[in-house]
Amino acid sequence: MREGTSGFWINKIDGAISIGYEDYGVSQFGGGCFEKTYYLNKENSKKFLSALKKEYKGTLREMVETAFGKNFNDPLFWDFCKKNEITFTSSTWSS
């Protein structure tokens, strides 16, 4: 499904974190785009940062890239969150 990826982005606002990515040229969408964003509330953002810091070093972006890949691997993220009892919501968009 991930024919091309624009990479991922991270936003941190008022203690909450959102992580997203956009794939383009997705054959399942007739060559269109697919965007996924994960949202961690303030409490889960703290748990996420704490868990990342136990395993990785660097800035938030560097730790996320090391943990989940430059193109952001969803299953690795899901497993990491499950292992560390971190909950999140998500949204998707496609064109």
PyMOL Python script that loads the backbone (N, CA, C, O; Angstrom):
from pymol import cmd

cmd.read_pdbstr("""\
ATOM      1  N   MET A   1       0.821  -1.189   0.000  1.00  0.00           N
ATOM      2  CA  MET A   1       0.000   0.000   0.000  1.00  0.00           C
ATOM      3  C   MET A   1       0.864   1.250   0.000  1.00  0.00           C
ATOM      4  O   MET A   1       0.434   2.265  -0.549  1.00  0.00           O
ATOM      5  N   ARG A   2       2.046   1.236   0.579  1.00  0.00           N
ATOM      6  CA  ARG A   2       2.820   2.467   0.755  1.00  0.00           C
ATOM      7  C   ARG A   2       3.791   2.657  -0.403  1.00  0.00           C
ATOM      8  O   ARG A   2       4.997   2.455  -0.261  1.00  0.00           O
ATOM      9  N   GLU A   3       3.246   3.049  -1.549  1.00  0.00           N
ATOM     10  CA  GLU A   3       4.072   3.249  -2.724  1.00  0.00           C
ATOM     11  C   GLU A   3       5.074   4.391  -2.533  1.00  0.00           C
ATOM     12  O   GLU A   3       6.235   4.253  -2.918  1.00  0.00           O
ATOM     13  N   GLY A   4       4.659   5.489  -1.959  1.00  0.00           N
ATOM     14  CA  GLY A   4       5.540   6.618  -1.698  1.00  0.00           C
ATOM     15  C   GLY A   4       5.099   7.292  -0.419  1.00  0.00           C
ATOM     16  O   GLY A   4       3.905   7.342  -0.124  1.00  0.00           O
ATOM     17  N   THR A   5       6.033   7.807   0.337  1.00  0.00           N
ATOM     18  CA  THR A   5       5.701   8.445   1.601  1.00  0.00           C
ATOM     19  C   THR A   5       6.400   9.782   1.695  1.00  0.00           C
ATOM     20  O   THR A   5       7.563   9.929   1.320  1.00  0.00           O
ATOM     21  N   SER A   6       5.665  10.750   2.202  1.00  0.00           N
ATOM     22  CA  SER A   6       6.241  12.074   2.379  1.00  0.00           C
ATOM     23  C   SER A   6       7.049  12.148   3.665  1.00  0.00           C
ATOM     24  O   SER A   6       7.585  13.205   3.998  1.00  0.00           O
ATOM     25  N   GLY A   7       7.142  11.049   4.387  1.00  0.00           N
ATOM     26  CA  GLY A   7       7.763  11.059   5.697  1.00  0.00           C
ATOM     27  C   GLY A   7       6.700  11.339   6.739  1.00  0.00           C
ATOM     28  O   GLY A   7       5.512  11.408   6.422  1.00  0.00           O
ATOM     29  N   PHE A   8       7.119  11.499   7.966  1.00  0.00           N
ATOM     30  CA  PHE A   8       6.150  11.729   9.027  1.00  0.00           C
ATOM     31  C   PHE A   8       6.351  13.109   9.628  1.00  0.00           C
ATOM     32  O   PHE A   8       7.384  13.747   9.429  1.00  0.00           O
ATOM     33  N   TRP A   9       5.340  13.559  10.371  1.00  0.00           N
ATOM     34  CA  TRP A   9       5.448  14.825  11.077  1.00  0.00           C
ATOM     35  C   TRP A   9       4.984  14.618  12.510  1.00  0.00           C
ATOM     36  O   TRP A   9       4.237  13.687  12.810  1.00  0.00           O
ATOM     37  N   ILE A  10       5.434  15.492  13.377  1.00  0.00           N
ATOM     38  CA  ILE A  10       5.050  15.460  14.789  1.00  0.00           C
ATOM     39  C   ILE A  10       4.657  16.869  15.209  1.00  0.00           C
ATOM     40  O   ILE A  10       5.344  17.837  14.882  1.00  0.00           O
ATOM     41  N   ASN A  11       3.567  16.977  15.923  1.00  0.00           N
ATOM     42  CA  ASN A  11       3.154  18.240  16.529  1.00  0.00           C
ATOM     43  C   ASN A  11       2.971  18.015  18.023  1.00  0.00           C
ATOM     44  O   ASN A  11       2.381  17.020  18.445  1.00  0.00           O
ATOM     45  N   LYS A  12       3.474  18.930  18.799  1.00  0.00           N
ATOM     46  CA  LYS A  12       3.308  18.865  20.252  1.00  0.00           C
ATOM     47  C   LYS A  12       2.670  20.180  20.683  1.00  0.00           C
ATOM     48  O   LYS A  12       3.281  21.244  20.584  1.00  0.00           O
ATOM     49  N   ILE A  13       1.415  20.089  21.170  1.00  0.00           N
ATOM     50  CA  ILE A  13       0.672  21.282  21.568  1.00  0.00           C
ATOM     51  C   ILE A  13       0.048  21.042  22.941  1.00  0.00           C
ATOM     52  O   ILE A  13      -0.694  20.080  23.137  1.00  0.00           O
ATOM     53  N   ASP A  14       0.354  21.915  23.873  1.00  0.00           N
ATOM     54  CA  ASP A  14      -0.196  21.844  25.232  1.00  0.00           C
ATOM     55  C   ASP A  14      -0.021  20.467  25.864  1.00  0.00           C
ATOM     56  O   ASP A  14      -0.905  19.995  26.579  1.00  0.00           O
ATOM     57  N   GLY A  15       1.112  19.822  25.607  1.00  0.00           N
ATOM     58  CA  GLY A  15       1.405  18.534  26.212  1.00  0.00           C
ATOM     59  C   GLY A  15       0.876  17.341  25.443  1.00  0.00           C
ATOM     60  O   GLY A  15       1.246  16.208  25.752  1.00  0.00           O
ATOM     61  N   ALA A  16       0.025  17.555  24.452  1.00  0.00           N
ATOM     62  CA  ALA A  16      -0.493  16.471  23.617  1.00  0.00           C
ATOM     63  C   ALA A  16       0.393  16.332  22.381  1.00  0.00           C
ATOM     64  O   ALA A  16       1.001  17.302  21.929  1.00  0.00           O
ATOM     65  N   ILE A  17       0.457  15.135  21.849  1.00  0.00           N
ATOM     66  CA  ILE A  17       1.286  14.869  20.669  1.00  0.00           C
ATOM     67  C   ILE A  17       0.423  14.293  19.557  1.00  0.00           C
ATOM     68  O   ILE A  17      -0.445  13.454  19.799  1.00  0.00           O
ATOM     69  N   SER A  18       0.671  14.752  18.339  1.00  0.00           N
ATOM     70  CA  SER A  18       0.084  14.111  17.162  1.00  0.00           C
ATOM     71  C   SER A  18       1.232  13.730  16.229  1.00  0.00           C
ATOM     72  O   SER A  18       2.192  14.479  16.054  1.00  0.00           O
ATOM     73  N   ILE A  19       1.103  12.555  15.644  1.00  0.00           N
ATOM     74  CA  ILE A  19       2.095  12.038  14.705  1.00  0.00           C
ATOM     75  C   ILE A  19       1.339  11.610  13.456  1.00  0.00           C
ATOM     76  O   ILE A  19       0.345  10.889  13.549  1.00  0.00           O
ATOM     77  N   GLY A  20       1.794  12.041  12.305  1.00  0.00           N
ATOM     78  CA  GLY A  20       1.096  11.683  11.083  1.00  0.00           C
ATOM     79  C   GLY A  20       2.027  11.487   9.919  1.00  0.00           C
ATOM     80  O   GLY A  20       3.212  11.810   9.989  1.00  0.00           O
ATOM     81  N   TYR A  21       1.479  10.953   8.843  1.00  0.00           N
ATOM     82  CA  TYR A  21       2.223  10.774   7.599  1.00  0.00           C
ATOM     83  C   TYR A  21       1.247  10.792   6.432  1.00  0.00           C
ATOM     84  O   TYR A  21       0.042  10.609   6.599  1.00  0.00           O
ATOM     85  N   GLU A  22       1.797  11.016   5.253  1.00  0.00           N
ATOM     86  CA  GLU A  22       1.002  10.970   4.028  1.00  0.00           C
ATOM     87  C   GLU A  22       1.692  10.055   3.042  1.00  0.00           C
ATOM     88  O   GLU A  22       2.889  10.186   2.789  1.00  0.00           O
ATOM     89  N   ASP A  23       0.929   9.124   2.486  1.00  0.00           N
ATOM     90  CA  ASP A  23       1.409   8.261   1.409  1.00  0.00           C
ATOM     91  C   ASP A  23       0.776   8.766   0.120  1.00  0.00           C
ATOM     92  O   ASP A  23      -0.377   9.196   0.110  1.00  0.00           O
ATOM     93  N   TYR A  24       1.524   8.712  -0.945  1.00  0.00           N
ATOM     94  CA  TYR A  24       1.007   9.170  -2.226  1.00  0.00           C
ATOM     95  C   TYR A  24       1.187   8.078  -3.271  1.00  0.00           C
ATOM     96  O   TYR A  24       2.062   7.222  -3.143  1.00  0.00           O
ATOM     97  N   GLY A  25       0.374   8.115  -4.277  1.00  0.00           N
ATOM     98  CA  GLY A  25       0.425   7.088  -5.326  1.00  0.00           C
ATOM     99  C   GLY A  25      -0.036   5.728  -4.836  1.00  0.00           C
ATOM    100  O   GLY A  25       0.492   4.702  -5.265  1.00  0.00           O
ATOM    101  N   VAL A  26      -1.013   5.708  -3.945  1.00  0.00           N
ATOM    102  CA  VAL A  26      -1.487   4.465  -3.345  1.00  0.00           C
ATOM    103  C   VAL A  26      -2.435   3.764  -4.312  1.00  0.00           C
ATOM    104  O   VAL A  26      -3.502   4.285  -4.636  1.00  0.00           O
ATOM    105  N   SER A  27      -2.033   2.572  -4.770  1.00  0.00           N
ATOM    106  CA  SER A  27      -2.819   1.856  -5.774  1.00  0.00           C
ATOM    107  C   SER A  27      -4.221   1.523  -5.268  1.00  0.00           C
ATOM    108  O   SER A  27      -5.169   1.518  -6.053  1.00  0.00           O
ATOM    109  N   GLN A  28      -4.370   1.244  -3.973  1.00  0.00           N
ATOM    110  CA  GLN A  28      -5.689   0.932  -3.419  1.00  0.00           C
ATOM    111  C   GLN A  28      -6.638   2.125  -3.491  1.00  0.00           C
ATOM    112  O   GLN A  28      -7.851   1.959  -3.361  1.00  0.00           O
ATOM    113  N   PHE A  29      -6.103   3.313  -3.694  1.00  0.00           N
ATOM    114  CA  PHE A  29      -6.923   4.522  -3.822  1.00  0.00           C
ATOM    115  C   PHE A  29      -6.812   5.083  -5.232  1.00  0.00           C
ATOM    116  O   PHE A  29      -6.926   6.292  -5.433  1.00  0.00           O
ATOM    117  N   GLY A  30      -6.592   4.209  -6.207  1.00  0.00           N
ATOM    118  CA  GLY A  30      -6.514   4.638  -7.594  1.00  0.00           C
ATOM    119  C   GLY A  30      -5.364   5.596  -7.851  1.00  0.00           C
ATOM    120  O   GLY A  30      -5.464   6.478  -8.704  1.00  0.00           O
ATOM    121  N   GLY A  31      -4.273   5.426  -7.116  1.00  0.00           N
ATOM    122  CA  GLY A  31      -3.111   6.294  -7.271  1.00  0.00           C
ATOM    123  C   GLY A  31      -3.208   7.568  -6.457  1.00  0.00           C
ATOM    124  O   GLY A  31      -2.374   8.462  -6.599  1.00  0.00           O
ATOM    125  N   GLY A  32      -4.223   7.662  -5.600  1.00  0.00           N
ATOM    126  CA  GLY A  32      -4.425   8.857  -4.777  1.00  0.00           C
ATOM    127  C   GLY A  32      -3.545   8.880  -3.541  1.00  0.00           C
ATOM    128  O   GLY A  32      -2.579   8.126  -3.428  1.00  0.00           O
ATOM    129  N   CYS A  33      -3.896   9.753  -2.626  1.00  0.00           N
ATOM    130  CA  CYS A  33      -3.131   9.958  -1.396  1.00  0.00           C
ATOM    131  C   CYS A  33      -3.880   9.396  -0.195  1.00  0.00           C
ATOM    132  O   CYS A  33      -5.106   9.291  -0.199  1.00  0.00           O
ATOM    133  N   PHE A  34      -3.124   9.042   0.822  1.00  0.00           N
ATOM    134  CA  PHE A  34      -3.662   8.529   2.078  1.00  0.00           C
ATOM    135  C   PHE A  34      -2.923   9.224   3.208  1.00  0.00           C
ATOM    136  O   PHE A  34      -1.693   9.278   3.217  1.00  0.00           O
ATOM    137  N   GLU A  35      -3.675   9.751   4.155  1.00  0.00           N
ATOM    138  CA  GLU A  35      -3.056  10.422   5.291  1.00  0.00           C
ATOM    139  C   GLU A  35      -3.562   9.788   6.576  1.00  0.00           C
ATOM    140  O   GLU A  35      -4.755   9.520   6.717  1.00  0.00           O
ATOM    141  N   LYS A  36      -2.654   9.550   7.510  1.00  0.00           N
ATOM    142  CA  LYS A  36      -2.997   8.964   8.811  1.00  0.00           C
ATOM    143  C   LYS A  36      -2.390   9.838   9.892  1.00  0.00           C
ATOM    144  O   LYS A  36      -1.233  10.245   9.794  1.00  0.00           O
ATOM    145  N   THR A  37      -3.170  10.125  10.922  1.00  0.00           N
ATOM    146  CA  THR A  37      -2.677  10.896  12.058  1.00  0.00           C
ATOM    147  C   THR A  37      -3.081  10.190  13.347  1.00  0.00           C
ATOM    148  O   THR A  37      -4.228   9.776  13.514  1.00  0.00           O
ATOM    149  N   TYR A  38      -2.116  10.063  14.252  1.00  0.00           N
ATOM    150  CA  TYR A  38      -2.349   9.502  15.578  1.00  0.00           C
ATOM    151  C   TYR A  38      -2.324  10.635  16.590  1.00  0.00           C
ATOM    152  O   TYR A  38      -1.490  11.536  16.501  1.00  0.00           O
ATOM    153  N   TYR A  39      -3.239  10.591  17.552  1.00  0.00           N
ATOM    154  CA  TYR A  39      -3.344  11.621  18.583  1.00  0.00           C
ATOM    155  C   TYR A  39      -3.164  10.985  19.959  1.00  0.00           C
ATOM    156  O   TYR A  39      -3.841  10.014  20.297  1.00  0.00           O
ATOM    157  N   LEU A  40      -2.252  11.536  20.742  1.00  0.00           N
ATOM    158  CA  LEU A  40      -2.045  11.106  22.118  1.00  0.00           C
ATOM    159  C   LEU A  40      -2.373  12.281  23.026  1.00  0.00           C
ATOM    160  O   LEU A  40      -1.797  13.360  22.892  1.00  0.00           O
ATOM    161  N   ASN A  41      -3.303  12.065  23.951  1.00  0.00           N
ATOM    162  CA  ASN A  41      -3.655  13.142  24.871  1.00  0.00           C
ATOM    163  C   ASN A  41      -2.477  13.415  25.809  1.00  0.00           C
ATOM    164  O   ASN A  41      -1.449  12.742  25.730  1.00  0.00           O
ATOM    165  N   LYS A  42      -2.625  14.383  26.678  1.00  0.00           N
ATOM    166  CA  LYS A  42      -1.536  14.818  27.548  1.00  0.00           C
ATOM    167  C   LYS A  42      -0.984  13.663  28.395  1.00  0.00           C
ATOM    168  O   LYS A  42       0.231  13.477  28.475  1.00  0.00           O
ATOM    169  N   GLU A  43      -1.864  12.900  29.016  1.00  0.00           N
ATOM    170  CA  GLU A  43      -1.446  11.780  29.871  1.00  0.00           C
ATOM    171  C   GLU A  43      -0.688  10.727  29.069  1.00  0.00           C
ATOM    172  O   GLU A  43       0.370  10.263  29.494  1.00  0.00           O
ATOM    173  N   ASN A  44      -1.227  10.351  27.913  1.00  0.00           N
ATOM    174  CA  ASN A  44      -0.586   9.321  27.102  1.00  0.00           C
ATOM    175  C   ASN A  44       0.668   9.839  26.415  1.00  0.00           C
ATOM    176  O   ASN A  44       1.574   9.060  26.119  1.00  0.00           O
ATOM    177  N   SER A  45       0.735  11.130  26.161  1.00  0.00           N
ATOM    178  CA  SER A  45       1.958  11.724  25.615  1.00  0.00           C
ATOM    179  C   SER A  45       3.099  11.596  26.616  1.00  0.00           C
ATOM    180  O   SER A  45       4.234  11.309  26.234  1.00  0.00           O
ATOM    181  N   LYS A  46       2.803  11.809  27.894  1.00  0.00           N
ATOM    182  CA  LYS A  46       3.829  11.644  28.932  1.00  0.00           C
ATOM    183  C   LYS A  46       4.324  10.208  28.984  1.00  0.00           C
ATOM    184  O   LYS A  46       5.527   9.965  29.076  1.00  0.00           O
ATOM    185  N   LYS A  47       3.394   9.252  28.925  1.00  0.00           N
ATOM    186  CA  LYS A  47       3.767   7.836  28.934  1.00  0.00           C
ATOM    187  C   LYS A  47       4.592   7.487  27.696  1.00  0.00           C
ATOM    188  O   LYS A  47       5.561   6.732  27.780  1.00  0.00           O
ATOM    189  N   PHE A  48       4.204   8.039  26.553  1.00  0.00           N
ATOM    190  CA  PHE A  48       4.891   7.790  25.293  1.00  0.00           C
ATOM    191  C   PHE A  48       6.330   8.302  25.355  1.00  0.00           C
ATOM    192  O   PHE A  48       7.265   7.585  24.998  1.00  0.00           O
ATOM    193  N   LEU A  49       6.503   9.543  25.809  1.00  0.00           N
ATOM    194  CA  LEU A  49       7.844  10.131  25.913  1.00  0.00           C
ATOM    195  C   LEU A  49       8.707   9.360  26.897  1.00  0.00           C
ATOM    196  O   LEU A  49       9.880   9.106  26.623  1.00  0.00           O
ATOM    197  N   SER A  50       8.153   8.990  28.020  1.00  0.00           N
ATOM    198  CA  SER A  50       8.891   8.240  29.030  1.00  0.00           C
ATOM    199  C   SER A  50       9.352   6.888  28.473  1.00  0.00           C
ATOM    200  O   SER A  50      10.501   6.491  28.664  1.00  0.00           O
ATOM    201  N   ALA A  51       8.455   6.194  27.792  1.00  0.00           N
ATOM    202  CA  ALA A  51       8.792   4.886  27.214  1.00  0.00           C
ATOM    203  C   ALA A  51       9.848   5.026  26.116  1.00  0.00           C
ATOM    204  O   ALA A  51      10.768   4.212  26.037  1.00  0.00           O
ATOM    205  N   LEU A  52       9.724   6.047  25.272  1.00  0.00           N
ATOM    206  CA  LEU A  52      10.729   6.266  24.229  1.00  0.00           C
ATOM    207  C   LEU A  52      12.101   6.520  24.834  1.00  0.00           C
ATOM    208  O   LEU A  52      13.099   5.968  24.370  1.00  0.00           O
ATOM    209  N   LYS A  53      12.156   7.358  25.875  1.00  0.00           N
ATOM    210  CA  LYS A  53      13.427   7.730  26.492  1.00  0.00           C
ATOM    211  C   LYS A  53      14.117   6.549  27.167  1.00  0.00           C
ATOM    212  O   LYS A  53      15.334   6.570  27.350  1.00  0.00           O
ATOM    213  N   LYS A  54      13.365   5.533  27.535  1.00  0.00           N
ATOM    214  CA  LYS A  54      13.959   4.325  28.127  1.00  0.00           C
ATOM    215  C   LYS A  54      14.733   3.526  27.080  1.00  0.00           C
ATOM    216  O   LYS A  54      15.675   2.809  27.417  1.00  0.00           O
ATOM    217  N   GLU A  55      14.338   3.647  25.812  1.00  0.00           N
ATOM    218  CA  GLU A  55      14.937   2.832  24.757  1.00  0.00           C
ATOM    219  C   GLU A  55      15.782   3.618  23.753  1.00  0.00           C
ATOM    220  O   GLU A  55      16.644   3.042  23.089  1.00  0.00           O
ATOM    221  N   TYR A  56      15.544   4.928  23.637  1.00  0.00           N
ATOM    222  CA  TYR A  56      16.190   5.719  22.590  1.00  0.00           C
ATOM    223  C   TYR A  56      16.723   7.036  23.145  1.00  0.00           C
ATOM    224  O   TYR A  56      16.358   7.464  24.240  1.00  0.00           O
ATOM    225  N   LYS A  57      17.588   7.660  22.368  1.00  0.00           N
ATOM    226  CA  LYS A  57      18.135   8.965  22.740  1.00  0.00           C
ATOM    227  C   LYS A  57      17.867   9.952  21.608  1.00  0.00           C
ATOM    228  O   LYS A  57      17.631   9.560  20.465  1.00  0.00           O
ATOM    229  N   GLY A  58      17.908  11.243  21.950  1.00  0.00           N
ATOM    230  CA  GLY A  58      17.760  12.283  20.935  1.00  0.00           C
ATOM    231  C   GLY A  58      16.499  13.096  21.138  1.00  0.00           C
ATOM    232  O   GLY A  58      15.835  13.013  22.171  1.00  0.00           O
ATOM    233  N   THR A  59      16.191  13.881  20.124  1.00  0.00           N
ATOM    234  CA  THR A  59      14.969  14.680  20.142  1.00  0.00           C
ATOM    235  C   THR A  59      13.767  13.764  19.957  1.00  0.00           C
ATOM    236  O   THR A  59      13.919  12.593  19.609  1.00  0.00           O
ATOM    237  N   LEU A  60      12.594  14.289  20.186  1.00  0.00           N
ATOM    238  CA  LEU A  60      11.379  13.503  19.975  1.00  0.00           C
ATOM    239  C   LEU A  60      11.350  12.961  18.556  1.00  0.00           C
ATOM    240  O   LEU A  60      11.081  11.778  18.348  1.00  0.00           O
ATOM    241  N   ARG A  61      11.624  13.809  17.586  1.00  0.00           N
ATOM    242  CA  ARG A  61      11.614  13.372  16.187  1.00  0.00           C
ATOM    243  C   ARG A  61      12.636  12.255  15.944  1.00  0.00           C
ATOM    244  O   ARG A  61      12.332  11.272  15.268  1.00  0.00           O
ATOM    245  N   GLU A  62      13.837  12.405  16.489  1.00  0.00           N
ATOM    246  CA  GLU A  62      14.883  11.392  16.301  1.00  0.00           C
ATOM    247  C   GLU A  62      14.473  10.062  16.943  1.00  0.00           C
ATOM    248  O   GLU A  62      14.686   8.998  16.360  1.00  0.00           O
ATOM    249  N   MET A  63      13.893  10.123  18.129  1.00  0.00           N
ATOM    250  CA  MET A  63      13.462   8.886  18.797  1.00  0.00           C
ATOM    251  C   MET A  63      12.341   8.197  18.023  1.00  0.00           C
ATOM    252  O   MET A  63      12.353   6.977  17.862  1.00  0.00           O
ATOM    253  N   VAL A  64      11.375   8.977  17.546  1.00  0.00           N
ATOM    254  CA  VAL A  64      10.263   8.401  16.781  1.00  0.00           C
ATOM    255  C   VAL A  64      10.784   7.775  15.487  1.00  0.00           C
ATOM    256  O   VAL A  64      10.362   6.679  15.116  1.00  0.00           O
ATOM    257  N   GLU A  65      11.692   8.458  14.804  1.00  0.00           N
ATOM    258  CA  GLU A  65      12.249   7.921  13.561  1.00  0.00           C
ATOM    259  C   GLU A  65      13.023   6.632  13.826  1.00  0.00           C
ATOM    260  O   GLU A  65      12.913   5.679  13.054  1.00  0.00           O
ATOM    261  N   THR A  66      13.793   6.588  14.892  1.00  0.00           N
ATOM    262  CA  THR A  66      14.553   5.379  15.230  1.00  0.00           C
ATOM    263  C   THR A  66      13.606   4.240  15.603  1.00  0.00           C
ATOM    264  O   THR A  66      13.814   3.098  15.193  1.00  0.00           O
ATOM    265  N   ALA A  67      12.578   4.545  16.372  1.00  0.00           N
ATOM    266  CA  ALA A  67      11.646   3.516  16.847  1.00  0.00           C
ATOM    267  C   ALA A  67      10.728   2.984  15.752  1.00  0.00           C
ATOM    268  O   ALA A  67      10.466   1.783  15.695  1.00  0.00           O
ATOM    269  N   PHE A  68      10.239   3.864  14.886  1.00  0.00           N
ATOM    270  CA  PHE A  68       9.178   3.478  13.955  1.00  0.00           C
ATOM    271  C   PHE A  68       9.533   3.666  12.482  1.00  0.00           C
ATOM    272  O   PHE A  68       8.698   3.438  11.607  1.00  0.00           O
ATOM    273  N   GLY A  69      10.763   4.078  12.207  1.00  0.00           N
ATOM    274  CA  GLY A  69      11.219   4.202  10.832  1.00  0.00           C
ATOM    275  C   GLY A  69      10.972   5.572  10.233  1.00  0.00           C
ATOM    276  O   GLY A  69      10.101   6.325  10.669  1.00  0.00           O
ATOM    277  N   LYS A  70      11.765   5.866   9.226  1.00  0.00           N
ATOM    278  CA  LYS A  70      11.681   7.158   8.539  1.00  0.00           C
ATOM    279  C   LYS A  70      10.312   7.374   7.898  1.00  0.00           C
ATOM    280  O   LYS A  70       9.824   8.502   7.828  1.00  0.00           O
ATOM    281  N   ASN A  71       9.701   6.296   7.436  1.00  0.00           N
ATOM    282  CA  ASN A  71       8.382   6.375   6.798  1.00  0.00           C
ATOM    283  C   ASN A  71       7.253   5.985   7.739  1.00  0.00           C
ATOM    284  O   ASN A  71       6.115   5.831   7.295  1.00  0.00           O
ATOM    285  N   PHE A  72       7.537   5.823   9.024  1.00  0.00           N
ATOM    286  CA  PHE A  72       6.607   5.506  10.105  1.00  0.00           C
ATOM    287  C   PHE A  72       5.866   4.186   9.862  1.00  0.00           C
ATOM    288  O   PHE A  72       4.986   4.091   9.007  1.00  0.00           O
ATOM    289  N   ASN A  73       6.249   3.188  10.633  1.00  0.00           N
ATOM    290  CA  ASN A  73       5.682   1.854  10.544  1.00  0.00           C
ATOM    291  C   ASN A  73       4.553   1.721  11.565  1.00  0.00           C
ATOM    292  O   ASN A  73       4.806   1.655  12.767  1.00  0.00           O
ATOM    293  N   ASP A  74       3.318   1.681  11.091  1.00  0.00           N
ATOM    294  CA  ASP A  74       2.152   1.607  11.968  1.00  0.00           C
ATOM    295  C   ASP A  74       2.209   0.422  12.939  1.00  0.00           C
ATOM    296  O   ASP A  74       2.051   0.628  14.142  1.00  0.00           O
ATOM    297  N   PRO A  75       2.430  -0.821  12.458  1.00  0.00           N
ATOM    298  CA  PRO A  75       2.439  -1.952  13.399  1.00  0.00           C
ATOM    299  C   PRO A  75       3.485  -1.814  14.510  1.00  0.00           C
ATOM    300  O   PRO A  75       3.231  -2.224  15.643  1.00  0.00           O
ATOM    301  N   LEU A  76       4.639  -1.251  14.209  1.00  0.00           N
ATOM    302  CA  LEU A  76       5.635  -1.027  15.266  1.00  0.00           C
ATOM    303  C   LEU A  76       5.101  -0.040  16.303  1.00  0.00           C
ATOM    304  O   LEU A  76       5.295  -0.231  17.504  1.00  0.00           O
ATOM    305  N   PHE A  77       4.434   1.008  15.842  1.00  0.00           N
ATOM    306  CA  PHE A  77       3.827   1.996  16.741  1.00  0.00           C
ATOM    307  C   PHE A  77       2.743   1.344  17.600  1.00  0.00           C
ATOM    308  O   PHE A  77       2.709   1.543  18.814  1.00  0.00           O
ATOM    309  N   TRP A  78       1.856   0.564  16.971  1.00  0.00           N
ATOM    310  CA  TRP A  78       0.774  -0.097  17.705  1.00  0.00           C
ATOM    311  C   TRP A  78       1.332  -1.016  18.782  1.00  0.00           C
ATOM    312  O   TRP A  78       0.862  -1.006  19.920  1.00  0.00           O
ATOM    313  N   ASP A  79       2.346  -1.819  18.418  1.00  0.00           N
ATOM    314  CA  ASP A  79       2.945  -2.748  19.380  1.00  0.00           C
ATOM    315  C   ASP A  79       3.618  -2.009  20.532  1.00  0.00           C
ATOM    316  O   ASP A  79       3.496  -2.415  21.687  1.00  0.00           O
ATOM    317  N   PHE A  80       4.326  -0.926  20.221  1.00  0.00           N
ATOM    318  CA  PHE A  80       4.990  -0.122  21.237  1.00  0.00           C
ATOM    319  C   PHE A  80       3.958   0.445  22.213  1.00  0.00           C
ATOM    320  O   PHE A  80       4.149   0.397  23.428  1.00  0.00           O
ATOM    321  N   CYS A  81       2.876   0.976  21.677  1.00  0.00           N
ATOM    322  CA  CYS A  81       1.830   1.553  22.522  1.00  0.00           C
ATOM    323  C   CYS A  81       1.159   0.483  23.376  1.00  0.00           C
ATOM    324  O   CYS A  81       0.903   0.702  24.560  1.00  0.00           O
ATOM    325  N   LYS A  82       0.878  -0.656  22.791  1.00  0.00           N
ATOM    326  CA  LYS A  82       0.249  -1.741  23.540  1.00  0.00           C
ATOM    327  C   LYS A  82       1.163  -2.194  24.680  1.00  0.00           C
ATOM    328  O   LYS A  82       0.718  -2.345  25.817  1.00  0.00           O
ATOM    329  N   LYS A  83       2.429  -2.406  24.369  1.00  0.00           N
ATOM    330  CA  LYS A  83       3.422  -2.855  25.355  1.00  0.00           C
ATOM    331  C   LYS A  83       3.530  -1.866  26.519  1.00  0.00           C
ATOM    332  O   LYS A  83       3.730  -2.279  27.661  1.00  0.00           O
ATOM    333  N   ASN A  84       3.399  -0.575  26.243  1.00  0.00           N
ATOM    334  CA  ASN A  84       3.564   0.464  27.251  1.00  0.00           C
ATOM    335  C   ASN A  84       2.247   1.044  27.767  1.00  0.00           C
ATOM    336  O   ASN A  84       2.230   2.081  28.431  1.00  0.00           O
ATOM    337  N   GLU A  85       1.134   0.352  27.448  1.00  0.00           N
ATOM    338  CA  GLU A  85      -0.205   0.747  27.896  1.00  0.00           C
ATOM    339  C   GLU A  85      -0.529   2.202  27.557  1.00  0.00           C
ATOM    340  O   GLU A  85      -1.038   2.958  28.385  1.00  0.00           O
ATOM    341  N   ILE A  86      -0.222   2.564  26.326  1.00  0.00           N
ATOM    342  CA  ILE A  86      -0.471   3.908  25.805  1.00  0.00           C
ATOM    343  C   ILE A  86      -1.665   3.828  24.871  1.00  0.00           C
ATOM    344  O   ILE A  86      -1.700   2.998  23.963  1.00  0.00           O
ATOM    345  N   THR A  87      -2.638   4.689  25.097  1.00  0.00           N
ATOM    346  CA  THR A  87      -3.793   4.713  24.199  1.00  0.00           C
ATOM    347  C   THR A  87      -3.729   5.950  23.311  1.00  0.00           C
ATOM    348  O   THR A  87      -3.109   6.956  23.657  1.00  0.00           O
ATOM    349  N   PHE A  88      -4.373   5.852  22.181  1.00  0.00           N
ATOM    350  CA  PHE A  88      -4.372   6.934  21.195  1.00  0.00           C
ATOM    351  C   PHE A  88      -5.642   6.852  20.385  1.00  0.00           C
ATOM    352  O   PHE A  88      -6.334   5.833  20.389  1.00  0.00           O
ATOM    353  N   THR A  89      -5.942   7.919  19.697  1.00  0.00           N
ATOM    354  CA  THR A  89      -6.994   7.920  18.689  1.00  0.00           C
ATOM    355  C   THR A  89      -6.311   8.191  17.362  1.00  0.00           C
ATOM    356  O   THR A  89      -5.145   8.585  17.325  1.00  0.00           O
ATOM    357  N   SER A  90      -7.032   7.980  16.279  1.00  0.00           N
ATOM    358  CA  SER A  90      -6.435   8.233  14.973  1.00  0.00           C
ATOM    359  C   SER A  90      -7.498   8.692  13.992  1.00  0.00           C
ATOM    360  O   SER A  90      -8.696   8.496  14.196  1.00  0.00           O
ATOM    361  N   SER A  91      -7.021   9.306  12.926  1.00  0.00           N
ATOM    362  CA  SER A  91      -7.920   9.696  11.838  1.00  0.00           C
ATOM    363  C   SER A  91      -7.209   9.400  10.524  1.00  0.00           C
ATOM    364  O   SER A  91      -5.980   9.375  10.460  1.00  0.00           O
ATOM    365  N   THR A  92      -7.991   9.180   9.493  1.00  0.00           N
ATOM    366  CA  THR A  92      -7.441   8.942   8.162  1.00  0.00           C
ATOM    367  C   THR A  92      -8.170   9.816   7.154  1.00  0.00           C
ATOM    368  O   THR A  92      -9.300  10.256   7.365  1.00  0.00           O
ATOM    369  N   TRP A  93      -7.484  10.043   6.070  1.00  0.00           N
ATOM    370  CA  TRP A  93      -8.040  10.833   4.970  1.00  0.00           C
ATOM    371  C   TRP A  93      -7.452  10.277   3.683  1.00  0.00           C
ATOM    372  O   TRP A  93      -6.274   9.924   3.642  1.00  0.00           O
ATOM    373  N   SER A  94      -8.247  10.196   2.649  1.00  0.00           N
ATOM    374  CA  SER A  94      -7.729   9.756   1.351  1.00  0.00           C
ATOM    375  C   SER A  94      -8.371  10.580   0.237  1.00  0.00           C
ATOM    376  O   SER A  94      -9.469  11.118   0.374  1.00  0.00           O
ATOM    377  N   SER A  95      -7.636  10.653  -0.868  1.00  0.00           N
ATOM    378  CA  SER A  95      -8.167  11.390  -2.027  1.00  0.00           C
ATOM    379  C   SER A  95      -8.104  10.531  -3.249  1.00  0.00           C
ATOM    380  O   SER A  95      -8.503  10.966  -4.330  1.00  0.00           O
TER     381      SER A  95
END
""", "prot")
cmd.dss("prot")
cmd.show_as("cartoon", "prot")
cmd.util.cbc("prot")
cmd.orient("prot")
